[in-house]
Amino acid sequence: MSQQEAVSRYNLIIKKLRKRPATFNEISDFLTRESEFEGYNFNISKRTFQRDIKDIRAIYKIDIVYDSTIMAYCIDSDDHPEATERILEAFDTFNALNITDRLSDHIHFEKRRPQGTENLYGLLHAIKNQLQIKFTYQKYWEEELSQRDADPYALKEFQNRWYVLANDLKDNKVKSFALDRLTNLDITRRKYNSVKPFNVNDHFKYCFGIISPNGKQPQEIVLSFDPHEGKYIKSLPLHESQVILEDTKEEVLIKLNLVVTHDFLMEILSHGEYVKVIKPVNLVDDIKNAYLKALSQY
């Protein structure tokens, strides 16, 4: 059996189980049918299937388990559902790009700079082992580079950018550093100065974006979208606290529980005339002032 044949079989097994859980016989029948289409012999024994499960876990970090309650195999995402979804997304992207035709004729890539992802692995190593890091950082609003020493706590993604959440040893404050503005990363052998309890999910529980709450309390926010824009908001919620209050032909009314930050203000402004802030009053005033400043440019 060729390596290419085995990898193709792994891909088919994942494809089958992403749609719905399946018994071994259902998976076996699916592989038999695919054998006819692709010209390979994908037929396997149950023993080989068990080896495939181990290989899939090792190669793709996708866990396939047997659920005795439904007597079928399924993809396990209970422990880390967000991570599993991103792994499957990367799996889809890899398979889409792994084609023999010229990619430029069929795929239009977004033209953007690298986002510092080359440092992800090193930063994860430092976080896992509680090692201090040193790096050079460039703020957009400052011309001079700064040298930083920090205890890295977590990684966070926002709008196609990655950030490292770290305790800046200069003032002992937890800050967000964008990886695309971080250079000369040095992972030292020094352990954290002090291990502060830090949970990235708790830290950003009531936040939209990358800006920390900084002691502010979350507020009840009510937004009204026109029906067309509301479809996008329903399919991709602004925040995990989002609740739909009304969904009619005239509007989609949602409620959020958030700290109002600059990131969230920019998100509302990006929807233009298709959204109206109902409450709180301070957010209504912020949006009005933003529009008045924008109009003064013309």
PAVO-270014 format. One record per residue (C-alpha): residue in one letter; x, y, z. Coordinates in steps of 0.2 Angstrom, whole numbers, plus 2048, in hexadecimal, padded with zeros to 3 digits. Layout:
<recs>
<rec resn="A" X="X" Y="Y" Z="Z"/>
...
</recs>
This chain:
<recs>
<rec resn="M" X="800" Y="800" Z="800"/>
<rec resn="S" X="807" Y="811" Z="7FB"/>
<rec resn="Q" X="809" Y="820" Z="807"/>
<rec resn="Q" X="7FE" Y="82A" Z="7FB"/>
<rec resn="E" X="7F0" Y="81D" Z="7FC"/>
<rec resn="A" X="7F1" Y="81D" Z="80F"/>
<rec resn="V" X="7F0" Y="830" Z="810"/>
<rec resn="S" X="7E1" Y="830" Z="804"/>
<rec resn="R" X="7D8" Y="823" Z="80F"/>
<rec resn="Y" X="7DB" Y="82E" Z="81E"/>
<rec resn="N" X="7D3" Y="83D" Z="815"/>
<rec resn="L" X="7C4" Y="833" Z="810"/>
<rec resn="I" X="7C1" Y="82C" Z="822"/>
<rec resn="I" X="7C2" Y="83E" Z="829"/>
<rec resn="K" X="7B6" Y="844" Z="81B"/>
<rec resn="K" X="7AA" Y="836" Z="81F"/>
<rec resn="L" X="7AA" Y="83A" Z="832"/>
<rec resn="R" X="7A9" Y="84C" Z="830"/>
<rec resn="K" X="797" Y="84A" Z="829"/>
<rec resn="R" X="791" Y="83F" Z="836"/>
<rec resn="P" X="796" Y="831" Z="842"/>
<rec resn="A" X="797" Y="820" Z="839"/>
<rec resn="T" X="79A" Y="80D" Z="83D"/>
<rec resn="F" X="7A9" Y="804" Z="837"/>
<rec resn="N" X="79E" Y="7FB" Z="82A"/>
<rec resn="E" X="798" Y="80C" Z="823"/>
<rec resn="I" X="7A9" Y="813" Z="822"/>
<rec resn="S" X="7AF" Y="803" Z="81A"/>
<rec resn="D" X="7A1" Y="804" Z="80D"/>
<rec resn="F" X="7A5" Y="816" Z="80A"/>
<rec resn="L" X="7B8" Y="812" Z="807"/>
<rec resn="T" X="7B3" Y="804" Z="7FB"/>
<rec resn="R" X="7A8" Y="810" Z="7F0"/>
<rec resn="E" X="7B6" Y="81D" Z="7F0"/>
<rec resn="S" X="7C2" Y="810" Z="7EA"/>
<rec resn="E" X="7B9" Y="80E" Z="7DA"/>
<rec resn="F" X="7BA" Y="821" Z="7D7"/>
<rec resn="E" X="7CC" Y="824" Z="7DB"/>
<rec resn="G" X="7D4" Y="814" Z="7D5"/>
<rec resn="Y" X="7DB" Y="80F" Z="7E6"/>
<rec resn="N" X="7D7" Y="800" Z="7F1"/>
<rec resn="F" X="7D1" Y="809" Z="801"/>
<rec resn="N" X="7C9" Y="7F9" Z="808"/>
<rec resn="I" X="7CF" Y="7F6" Z="81A"/>
<rec resn="S" X="7CD" Y="7EA" Z="828"/>
<rec resn="K" X="7C7" Y="7F0" Z="839"/>
<rec resn="R" X="7D9" Y="7ED" Z="83F"/>
<rec resn="T" X="7E0" Y="7F9" Z="832"/>
<rec resn="F" X="7D2" Y="805" Z="836"/>
<rec resn="Q" X="7D8" Y="806" Z="848"/>
<rec resn="R" X="7EA" Y="80A" Z="842"/>
<rec resn="D" X="7E3" Y="817" Z="836"/>
<rec resn="I" X="7DB" Y="81F" Z="845"/>
<rec resn="K" X="7EC" Y="820" Z="84E"/>
<rec resn="D" X="7F4" Y="827" Z="83E"/>
<rec resn="I" X="7E7" Y="834" Z="83C"/>
<rec resn="R" X="7E9" Y="83A" Z="84E"/>
<rec resn="A" X="7FC" Y="83B" Z="84B"/>
<rec resn="I" X="7FC" Y="844" Z="83A"/>
<rec resn="Y" X="7ED" Y="84F" Z="83C"/>
<rec resn="K" X="7EA" Y="850" Z="84F"/>
<rec resn="I" X="7D8" Y="84B" Z="84B"/>
<rec resn="D" X="7D1" Y="83E" Z="858"/>
<rec resn="I" X="7C5" Y="831" Z="852"/>
<rec resn="V" X="7BC" Y="828" Z="860"/>
<rec resn="Y" X="7AF" Y="81A" Z="861"/>
<rec resn="D" X="79F" Y="821" Z="86A"/>
<rec resn="S" X="797" Y="812" Z="872"/>
<rec resn="T" X="786" Y="81B" Z="875"/>
<rec resn="I" X="783" Y="81C" Z="862"/>
<rec resn="M" X="78E" Y="80E" Z="85D"/>
<rec resn="A" X="798" Y="818" Z="850"/>
<rec resn="Y" X="7A8" Y="820" Z="84D"/>
<rec resn="C" X="7A9" Y="833" Z="84E"/>
<rec resn="I" X="7B6" Y="842" Z="84F"/>
<rec resn="D" X="7B9" Y="847" Z="861"/>
<rec resn="S" X="7B9" Y="859" Z="864"/>
<rec resn="D" X="7B2" Y="85A" Z="876"/>
<rec resn="D" X="7C2" Y="860" Z="87E"/>
<rec resn="H" X="7C8" Y="86D" Z="872"/>
<rec resn="P" X="7B9" Y="871" Z="866"/>
<rec resn="E" X="7C1" Y="881" Z="85F"/>
<rec resn="A" X="7D2" Y="879" Z="85C"/>
<rec resn="T" X="7CA" Y="86A" Z="853"/>
<rec resn="E" X="7C0" Y="876" Z="848"/>
<rec resn="R" X="7D0" Y="87F" Z="843"/>
<rec resn="I" X="7D9" Y="86E" Z="840"/>
<rec resn="L" X="7CB" Y="869" Z="835"/>
<rec resn="E" X="7CB" Y="87A" Z="82C"/>
<rec resn="A" X="7DE" Y="878" Z="829"/>
<rec resn="F" X="7DB" Y="866" Z="823"/>
<rec resn="D" X="7CE" Y="86D" Z="816"/>
<rec resn="T" X="7DA" Y="87A" Z="810"/>
<rec resn="F" X="7E9" Y="86E" Z="80F"/>
<rec resn="N" X="7DE" Y="862" Z="804"/>
<rec resn="A" X="7D8" Y="871" Z="7F9"/>
<rec resn="L" X="7EA" Y="877" Z="7F6"/>
<rec resn="N" X="7F1" Y="865" Z="7F3"/>
<rec resn="I" X="7EC" Y="864" Z="7E1"/>
<rec resn="T" X="7F6" Y="862" Z="7D1"/>
<rec resn="D" X="7EF" Y="870" Z="7C7"/>
<rec resn="R" X="7F7" Y="881" Z="7C7"/>
<rec resn="L" X="7F0" Y="88A" Z="7D7"/>
<rec resn="S" X="7F0" Y="89B" Z="7D0"/>
<rec resn="D" X="7E3" Y="897" Z="7C3"/>
<rec resn="H" X="7D6" Y="890" Z="7D0"/>
<rec resn="I" X="7D9" Y="899" Z="7E0"/>
<rec resn="H" X="7DB" Y="8AB" Z="7E4"/>
<rec resn="F" X="7E5" Y="8AE" Z="7F4"/>
<rec resn="E" X="7E3" Y="8BD" Z="7FF"/>
<rec resn="K" X="7F2" Y="8C8" Z="7FD"/>
<rec resn="R" X="7F9" Y="8CC" Z="80E"/>
<rec resn="R" X="809" Y="8CB" Z="818"/>
<rec resn="P" X="80E" Y="8BC" Z="822"/>
<rec resn="Q" X="806" Y="8BE" Z="833"/>
<rec resn="G" X="814" Y="8B8" Z="83F"/>
<rec resn="T" X="80E" Y="8A6" Z="83F"/>
<rec resn="E" X="820" Y="8A0" Z="83E"/>
<rec resn="N" X="822" Y="8A4" Z="851"/>
<rec resn="L" X="812" Y="89A" Z="856"/>
<rec resn="Y" X="81B" Y="88A" Z="85A"/>
<rec resn="G" X="829" Y="892" Z="864"/>
<rec resn="L" X="81D" Y="89C" Z="86E"/>
<rec resn="L" X="812" Y="88D" Z="872"/>
<rec resn="H" X="822" Y="884" Z="878"/>
<rec resn="A" X="826" Y="893" Z="883"/>
<rec resn="I" X="814" Y="894" Z="88A"/>
<rec resn="K" X="814" Y="881" Z="88E"/>
<rec resn="N" X="824" Y="882" Z="897"/>
<rec resn="Q" X="822" Y="893" Z="89F"/>
<rec resn="L" X="831" Y="89A" Z="897"/>
<rec resn="Q" X="834" Y="8AD" Z="896"/>
<rec resn="I" X="836" Y="8B4" Z="885"/>
<rec resn="K" X="840" Y="8C3" Z="87E"/>
<rec resn="F" X="83B" Y="8CC" Z="86D"/>
<rec resn="T" X="83B" Y="8DC" Z="864"/>
<rec resn="Y" X="82A" Y="8E5" Z="861"/>
<rec resn="Q" X="823" Y="8F2" Z="856"/>
<rec resn="K" X="814" Y="8FC" Z="85B"/>
<rec resn="Y" X="80B" Y="904" Z="84C"/>
<rec resn="W" X="809" Y="915" Z="855"/>
<rec resn="E" X="81C" Y="915" Z="85A"/>
<rec resn="E" X="82B" Y="916" Z="84E"/>
<rec resn="E" X="838" Y="90F" Z="85A"/>
<rec resn="L" X="839" Y="8FC" Z="85D"/>
<rec resn="S" X="838" Y="8F6" Z="86F"/>
<rec resn="Q" X="840" Y="8E7" Z="877"/>
<rec resn="R" X="835" Y="8DD" Z="882"/>
<rec resn="D" X="837" Y="8CF" Z="88F"/>
<rec resn="A" X="827" Y="8C6" Z="893"/>
<rec resn="D" X="81F" Y="8B7" Z="89B"/>
<rec resn="P" X="814" Y="8B0" Z="88C"/>
<rec resn="Y" X="803" Y="8A9" Z="892"/>
<rec resn="A" X="7F8" Y="8A5" Z="883"/>
<rec resn="L" X="7F6" Y="8A8" Z="870"/>
<rec resn="K" X="7E6" Y="8B0" Z="869"/>
<rec resn="E" X="7E0" Y="8B2" Z="857"/>
<rec resn="F" X="7D6" Y="8C1" Z="851"/>
<rec resn="Q" X="7D2" Y="8C7" Z="83F"/>
<rec resn="N" X="7DF" Y="8BC" Z="837"/>
<rec resn="R" X="7ED" Y="8C2" Z="843"/>
<rec resn="W" X="7F5" Y="8B9" Z="852"/>
<rec resn="Y" X="7F9" Y="8C0" Z="862"/>
<rec resn="V" X="803" Y="8BA" Z="871"/>
<rec resn="L" X="7FC" Y="8BF" Z="882"/>
<rec resn="A" X="80B" Y="8C2" Z="88E"/>
<rec resn="N" X="80F" Y="8CA" Z="89E"/>
<rec resn="D" X="81B" Y="8D8" Z="89A"/>
<rec resn="L" X="829" Y="8D8" Z="8A7"/>
<rec resn="K" X="82C" Y="8EA" Z="8A5"/>
<rec resn="D" X="81B" Y="8EE" Z="8AE"/>
<rec resn="N" X="814" Y="8DD" Z="8B2"/>
<rec resn="K" X="805" Y="8E0" Z="8A8"/>
<rec resn="V" X="7FD" Y="8D3" Z="89C"/>
<rec resn="K" X="7FD" Y="8DA" Z="88A"/>
<rec resn="S" X="7F9" Y="8D4" Z="879"/>
<rec resn="F" X="808" Y="8D4" Z="86C"/>
<rec resn="A" X="804" Y="8D1" Z="85A"/>
<rec resn="L" X="80F" Y="8C4" Z="852"/>
<rec resn="D" X="811" Y="8CD" Z="842"/>
<rec resn="R" X="819" Y="8DB" Z="84B"/>
<rec resn="L" X="824" Y="8D0" Z="856"/>
<rec resn="T" X="836" Y="8CC" Z="850"/>
<rec resn="N" X="846" Y="8C5" Z="857"/>
<rec resn="L" X="83D" Y="8B8" Z="862"/>
<rec resn="D" X="848" Y="8B1" Z="86F"/>
<rec resn="I" X="841" Y="8A3" Z="87A"/>
<rec resn="T" X="84C" Y="8A3" Z="88A"/>
<rec resn="R" X="84F" Y="896" Z="896"/>
<rec resn="R" X="849" Y="8A1" Z="8A5"/>
<rec resn="K" X="839" Y="89B" Z="8AD"/>
<rec resn="Y" X="82B" Y="8A8" Z="8B0"/>
<rec resn="N" X="82E" Y="8B5" Z="8BD"/>
<rec resn="S" X="81E" Y="8B0" Z="8C6"/>
<rec resn="V" X="810" Y="8A5" Z="8C0"/>
<rec resn="K" X="801" Y="8B0" Z="8BF"/>
<rec resn="P" X="7F0" Y="8A6" Z="8BD"/>
<rec resn="F" X="7EB" Y="8AB" Z="8AC"/>
<rec resn="N" X="7DD" Y="8A3" Z="8A1"/>
<rec resn="V" X="7DB" Y="8AB" Z="890"/>
<rec resn="N" X="7C9" Y="8A5" Z="88E"/>
<rec resn="D" X="7C4" Y="8AE" Z="89F"/>
<rec resn="H" X="7CF" Y="8BD" Z="89A"/>
<rec resn="F" X="7C6" Y="8C0" Z="88A"/>
<rec resn="K" X="7B5" Y="8B9" Z="88F"/>
<rec resn="Y" X="7AC" Y="8CA" Z="88D"/>
<rec resn="C" X="7B7" Y="8D1" Z="880"/>
<rec resn="F" X="7B6" Y="8D3" Z="86D"/>
<rec resn="G" X="7C7" Y="8D3" Z="865"/>
<rec resn="I" X="7D8" Y="8D4" Z="86D"/>
<rec resn="I" X="7D6" Y="8E3" Z="878"/>
<rec resn="S" X="7D6" Y="8DE" Z="88B"/>
<rec resn="P" X="7C7" Y="8E3" Z="896"/>
<rec resn="N" X="7D3" Y="8ED" Z="8A1"/>
<rec resn="G" X="7C8" Y="8EC" Z="8B0"/>
<rec resn="K" X="7B8" Y="8F2" Z="8A6"/>
<rec resn="Q" X="7A8" Y="8E9" Z="8A9"/>
<rec resn="P" X="79E" Y="8E1" Z="89B"/>
<rec resn="Q" X="78E" Y="8E9" Z="896"/>
<rec resn="E" X="77E" Y="8E4" Z="88E"/>
<rec resn="I" X="77F" Y="8E9" Z="87B"/>
<rec resn="V" X="770" Y="8E8" Z="870"/>
<rec resn="L" X="772" Y="8EA" Z="85D"/>
<rec resn="S" X="766" Y="8EB" Z="84F"/>
<rec resn="F" X="76B" Y="8E5" Z="83D"/>
<rec resn="D" X="761" Y="8E5" Z="82D"/>
<rec resn="P" X="75B" Y="8D4" Z="828"/>
<rec resn="H" X="768" Y="8D2" Z="81B"/>
<rec resn="E" X="777" Y="8D6" Z="826"/>
<rec resn="G" X="76E" Y="8CC" Z="834"/>
<rec resn="K" X="771" Y="8BC" Z="82A"/>
<rec resn="Y" X="784" Y="8BE" Z="82B"/>
<rec resn="I" X="783" Y="8C2" Z="83E"/>
<rec resn="K" X="778" Y="8B3" Z="841"/>
<rec resn="S" X="784" Y="8A7" Z="837"/>
<rec resn="L" X="794" Y="8AF" Z="83F"/>
<rec resn="P" X="78F" Y="8B6" Z="850"/>
<rec resn="L" X="799" Y="8C5" Z="856"/>
<rec resn="H" X="79C" Y="8BD" Z="867"/>
<rec resn="E" X="798" Y="8AD" Z="871"/>
<rec resn="S" X="78C" Y="8B7" Z="87C"/>
<rec resn="Q" X="781" Y="8BC" Z="86D"/>
<rec resn="V" X="76F" Y="8B9" Z="86F"/>
<rec resn="I" X="762" Y="8BC" Z="861"/>
<rec resn="L" X="754" Y="8C7" Z="869"/>
<rec resn="E" X="749" Y="8C9" Z="859"/>
<rec resn="D" X="74B" Y="8C2" Z="847"/>
<rec resn="T" X="73E" Y="8CA" Z="83C"/>
<rec resn="K" X="73C" Y="8D1" Z="82A"/>
<rec resn="E" X="741" Y="8E2" Z="830"/>
<rec resn="E" X="750" Y="8DE" Z="83C"/>
<rec resn="V" X="75B" Y="8D2" Z="845"/>
<rec resn="L" X="75D" Y="8D8" Z="857"/>
<rec resn="I" X="76B" Y="8D0" Z="861"/>
<rec resn="K" X="771" Y="8D2" Z="873"/>
<rec resn="L" X="783" Y="8D0" Z="878"/>
<rec resn="N" X="78C" Y="8D1" Z="889"/>
<rec resn="L" X="79D" Y="8DA" Z="886"/>
<rec resn="V" X="7A9" Y="8E7" Z="88C"/>
<rec resn="V" X="7A9" Y="8F5" Z="87F"/>
<rec resn="T" X="7BA" Y="8F6" Z="878"/>
<rec resn="H" X="7C2" Y="8FF" Z="868"/>
<rec resn="D" X="7C2" Y="8EE" Z="85F"/>
<rec resn="F" X="7AF" Y="8EC" Z="862"/>
<rec resn="L" X="7AC" Y="8FE" Z="85D"/>
<rec resn="M" X="7B5" Y="8FB" Z="84C"/>
<rec resn="E" X="7AB" Y="8EB" Z="849"/>
<rec resn="I" X="79A" Y="8F5" Z="84B"/>
<rec resn="L" X="7A1" Y="903" Z="83F"/>
<rec resn="S" X="7A6" Y="8F6" Z="832"/>
<rec resn="H" X="793" Y="8F2" Z="830"/>
<rec resn="G" X="78F" Y="904" Z="82B"/>
<rec resn="E" X="77D" Y="908" Z="829"/>
<rec resn="Y" X="777" Y="8F6" Z="82B"/>
<rec resn="V" X="778" Y="8F6" Z="83E"/>
<rec resn="K" X="771" Y="901" Z="84C"/>
<rec resn="V" X="777" Y="902" Z="85E"/>
<rec resn="I" X="767" Y="901" Z="869"/>
<rec resn="K" X="771" Y="900" Z="87A"/>
<rec resn="P" X="77B" Y="905" Z="884"/>
<rec resn="V" X="77A" Y="918" Z="882"/>
<rec resn="N" X="78D" Y="91A" Z="884"/>
<rec resn="L" X="790" Y="90F" Z="875"/>
<rec resn="V" X="783" Y="918" Z="86B"/>
<rec resn="D" X="78C" Y="928" Z="86F"/>
<rec resn="D" X="79D" Y="920" Z="86A"/>
<rec resn="I" X="796" Y="91B" Z="859"/>
<rec resn="K" X="78E" Y="92C" Z="856"/>
<rec resn="N" X="79F" Y="935" Z="85A"/>
<rec resn="A" X="7A8" Y="929" Z="84E"/>
<rec resn="Y" X="79D" Y="92D" Z="840"/>
<rec resn="L" X="79D" Y="940" Z="843"/>
<rec resn="K" X="7B1" Y="93F" Z="843"/>
<rec resn="A" X="7B0" Y="935" Z="832"/>
<rec resn="L" X="7A4" Y="942" Z="82A"/>
<rec resn="S" X="7AF" Y="950" Z="82F"/>
<rec resn="Q" X="7BC" Y="949" Z="824"/>
<rec resn="Y" X="7B2" Y="94D" Z="814"/>
</recs>
